[in-house]
Amino acid sequence: MKPRKSSCSTRSPPGTAIPRACPPPSEEALACGCITLSTRHAGIPEAVEHGVNGLLTEEWDETGFAAAITRILDDPARGTMARAARATAEAKFDNAKGLARVEDIIRATVQAR
């Protein structure tokens, strides 16, 4: 699947990088509209919603991981999950949208004073 071009970016401008709870490869997979299969580790479950835009397994659960791969491949409606993956990235990782949310919070805080 070819990545779609959009304003969605998972990369921070040079010198502005901040630690992320969700690893960039998970964000990038979602941004490409890929069903993401990962573990319930760190902040991954904040981005990958089990059964919605990907599947999650426990760490070191090889049997569960293999079953999840089979589930994805056998699911005739996996396109729905792939579209949800892309929508998640656009909603959560679009730098312009994130900046707008921060600006809204700052404005509301200033106006409340």
Secondary structure, DSSP 4 states (H G I P E B T S, - for coil): -PPPPSS----PPTT-----SS-HHHHHHHHTTPPEEEES-TTHHHH--BTTTEEEE-TT-HHHHHHHHHHHHH-TTHHHHHHHHHHHHHHHS-HHHHHHHHHHHHHHHHHT-
